[in-house]
Amino acid sequence: MKLQLVITCVLCLLLLSSSHATVPSRYAKQSTEWFQSEEGRRIADNVLTWQTPHGSWPKNRDTASEPFDGKSGDLHGTFDNSATIGELRFLARAFRATNEPRYREAFLKGLSHIFEAQYPNGGWPQYYPLSKNYHRHITFNDNAMVRILELLRDVSESSDYGFLETAYRTQAKAAVAKGIDCILRTQIKQDGKLTAWCAQHDEKTLAPAWARSYEPPSISGAESVGVVRFLMSVEEPTPAIIAAVEGAVGWFRRVKIHGIRLETFTDAAGQDDKRVVVDSDTGPIWARFYEIGSNRPIFLGRDSVVRYAFSEIEQERRTGYAYYGGWATRLLTDAYPQWREKHKLPKE
């Protein structure tokens, strides 16, 4: 029975990874000839069938290989896990290659959905129309908001979206400006110093907010990297953007952890598990969650109890979630120095 359960779990993971591997973004860089081929058109038409009545697409589904054959009302679109953004980039490419009106119409429906979903304060929820739970929060988790902003910036600036009327491109530019303002306003301060961001912020107060039971209001050592990289990609950064980047980088430097790494092992019951081990030769890592105020790494299981030791949460969470990672390594060693040099900022 136990072996059967393990096999079932492995098959589920394989199906999920297969779904991620075949999302439309995988095909977006195919040649014009491919998009004009029978295969290219078949896949593009499959993608159309998965679009919700609101204009978005569901996550963790293979929206390319086969058409959706259920009721459209059963589809639940989101910006999570690259959903919607990947499909829109693909459809824009399909329209440029084929000039088929149906691809342009689906793209415009999705773009209008993004505009409608943006809060007046500039943020985006994970799902729209809004749900009653944490999905309504402004979502940096999984780089959801960053992916939206990158698409909208391309819409407003790139020749790839030259098929759009000026009004759409102007609206996209304004949405990006509002989004950047939201990023700057949600950056967490400690003792008057700018730090980084929570994975999600309250859509009204902009305060760090709870998501799932093990995702507390905190400062994120993972999602904040994507936010900083987006701010660094702004061609003409304002003083406020520069200050935000500098503050976040300073925080990443202060909270990096040396001398430990995670090790996978098999416990006495024959289960896979993870533990922290001392290793002076390993590079720096960061915690997924830092306690606001103390900057101590914190760990929560499904009981939502804050603990300060990785070993104290349950085995299922230790192996099922990324509580440590080298997320900011290349940001600090490569991207940040190049950014400072590009903008001729004073030496540190």
N, C-alpha and C positions, 0 to 999 in steps of 0.2 A: 504493500500500500504506500509505504514511504517512497519507494523507488518510483512508483507510478506518479506520485505527486511531483517529484523532482523533474521527471520527464515532461510532465505537463507544463511546469513553470518554464523549463528551457524552451519548449515549443512556443510558448506565449512570447518569450523574449525575442526569439527568432522572428516571429511574425511582426512584432513591433519594430525591430530593427529593419526588417525588409520594407515595412511601410515607410519608415523614415528615408530609406535609400531610394525610394521610387517617387517621392513627391515631385511636383512639376519643376521645382528649381533645379533639379538634376538635369533637366532637358533644356533649360533656358539658353545654354550656350551652343546648342546644336546649330548646324549650318542652315542657311536660308533654304537650300535644296531639301534638307530633311523636313523642315516645317511645311514645305510645299508638297511633300510626298504623302502617299496614302497613310503611312504609319504616323507621320507627324500630325496630320489632320485628325486621325482617329484619336490620338492621345489628347489633343487640344479639345476635341469635342467631348471626350470623357470628362475632362476638367470642368467643362461647363455644367455638366449634370450634377456636380457636387456643390455648386454654388447655392447658398441658402436664399430664401426670398428676400432677406435683408441685404445680401450682397457679399457675405463672408463665406469662409469655408471651415469645415471641422478639422480638428487636430488628430494626429496619430492615425490617419486614414490614408490609404493609397488612392489619391484622387486622380491618378493618371492611367493606371493599367486597365481598369475596367470602369464602365459607366455605373453611376448610382441607379439602383432599380427600386428604391423604396419611395416613401412619401416625403416630399420636400419639407414638410413640417416637422419631420423627425430629425432633420439635420440641425446641428447646433454649432454655429460658427464661432470662431475665436481668433485672437491675435497670439495665443500661446503656442509654444513649440513651432514657431515659424509659419503657422497656418495663416492663410489669407495673403500674407505678403509674398510668399513663394508663388502662389497661384497667380497673383496679379503681375508679377515680373514675367512669368512665363507667358501669360496672355498678351502682354504688351509686345513681347518678342514675336509671338505667333501672328499678331496683327501686322507688324512691320514686314514680316516675311510673306504673308498671304493676301493682305488687304481685305480679309473677310470681315464684313461689318459685325458679325455676331461676336467676334473676339473683342473688338473695340467696345461694343455695348456692354459686355460682361465686365470689362476692365473699368469702364466708367461707373457701372453700378457698384463695384467694389470700392473705387476711389471715393465715390459719394458717401458710402458707408463709413469710411475712415473719417471723412470730414464731419459727418453727423455724430460720430462716436466721441470726438474730442470734447473734453470738458472746457467750459469757459476759461478755466485757469491754465489750460494748455496741455493737461495730461490726458492719458487714455486708459480706460479700464481694460481688463483682460477679455471680457465678453461684452458685447452690445447687441441687442438691447440689454440693459442693466439687469443683473441678478440681485438677489437680496442678501447675498453673502459676500465673502471677501473678494470675489471676482470683480466687484465694482470699484475696488481701490485702484489708484494710479499704479500701474504695474511695470516695474523695472525687471522683475523676475524673468529669467530666460531671455533677457534682452528684448522683451516685447516692444517696449516704447522706443527703444533705439532703432529696431528694425523698421518701425513705422516711419520714424523721422528720416532714416536713410532713404527709404523709398520716396517720401514726399520731396526730399531735397533733389533727388534725381528727376522727379516729375517736373520740378520747377526749373532745373538747370540743364539737364542732359538733352542732347539732340535725339536720344533714343525715344523721347516722349514728345517729339515735335509734332506728332499727329494730333495732339490735344489743342483745343482752343486756348487762347491766351488767358481767358477767365479761370480755367482750371489750374493753369500753371501759377497764376497770381495767387489763387486761393491756397495752393500747396505751399508757396513761399511764406504766406502769412501764418499758416498752420505750423510750419517749422519754427518760425520766430516765437510763437506762443509756446511751443514745446520746449524750446531752449530756456525761455523765461521760467517755465515750470520746473525744469531741472535745477536752475539756479536757486529757486525759492525753496525747493525741498531738501537742499543740501544741509546736512545736520551739523550744528555747531556745538562745540564743547568748550567751555571756558572762553567763549568769544572766538574760538578758532574753527575754521571750516574743516570738516572731516570728509565724510563720504555719504552714502545713501542707504536707506533701507530697501529691501527687495520690493516693498510696496508701501505706498503712502496713502493716508486717508484722503478721499476725493474732495472733502470739504475743508478740513483743517490743514491738510498737507503734512500732518504729523506721521511719523513711522507707525505702521499698523500691522496687526496680526493677519496672517494668511492661514495656511493649514496649521494643525495643532502643534507641529514642531517647527513652525516658521514665525518667530516672535518679532515684535518691534525691536529693532537692533540696527547695527551698522554692518552692512554686507561686505565681506572680503572678496566676494565673487562677482555679484551683479554690478558693483560699483566700477569694476574695471571696464566693462562695456560702456558705461556712462562717460567715464573719463576719456576713453578712446574716441567717442563721438564728439565730445567737446573739443578735443585736439584736432579733429578733422575739419573744424570750421576754418575756412580760408582766412578770414579777417576777424580774429577773436577780439572781442571787446575787453576792456579792463576787468569786467566782472567775470567773463569766461576764463581769462588768464588766472584770476584769483581763485576761481573754483578748481581749476586744474592743479595749481600749486598747493592749495589746501588739501586736496585729496591725495596727491603724491606724498606730501609731508606726513599725512596720516598713515598711508600704506607703509612708509618707512618706519614709523614709530611702532606699529603693531605687528611687524613681521616676526615670525617665530623661527628660531634657529635650533638645530641639534636634535630634531625629532622627525620621524616619518611614520606613515601608516603601513602596517604589515598585515597581509592576509594569511590566515592560518586555519587549520581544522581543529575544532574544539573536541572535548571529550565525548560529545554526543554525535560526532561525525558531521557537524554542520560547519559551513564556511563562516568565518568570523573575521573581524579586524581589530587590531590593537595598536596603540602608540608604542613605538620603540625608540630608544635613544640611538642617534646616529650622527656623530660629529662631522661626517663627510657629506651629508646631504645638504642641498640648497635650502633657502628659506621657503616657508609655506605660510599660508594665511588661514585663519578660521573662517568658516562660512558666516558665523554670527558673532558679533562683538557686543558686549553689554554697553549700552549708552551710559556714559559717565565714567565708568571704570576702564573701558576698553579690554576687559577680560573676555577671553573666548568662552562662549556658553554653548551648551548642548541640551537639546530638548528631545524627548521621545514623544510618543503619541499621547502621553498623559499631560503634556504641556508644562511639566515641571522644569524649571531652570536648574541645570547642573553645571558644574565647572570642570568635570572630568569626562572625557569621551567614554571611558569604561563604564560609566554609571547609567548610560542609556541602554535600552534593550538591543539584543543582537539583531533583530529585524531592522532596526533603524541604523545601527552601525554599518550594516552591509547594504542598506537600501537607499542611502542618501550621502551626498558629498559634504562632509563636515570640515574637511581640510582640503587644501589644494594649492598649487603653485600659481594661482591665477594672475597675480600682479608681477611675476618675474620679468617677463619680456616688456611689460609696460615700463618698468623702472630702468631696465638695462638698455633697452633699444628705443622704444617709441618716445619716451619722455625726453631724453637727451636730443634726439633728432628734432622734436617739436620745438625745444628751446632754441636750437641752432637755426631752424627755419625762420623763426620769428625774431631772431637776433635779440633775445632777452639777455639781461645782464648775467654774468657768471654767478653761480650760487656761492 
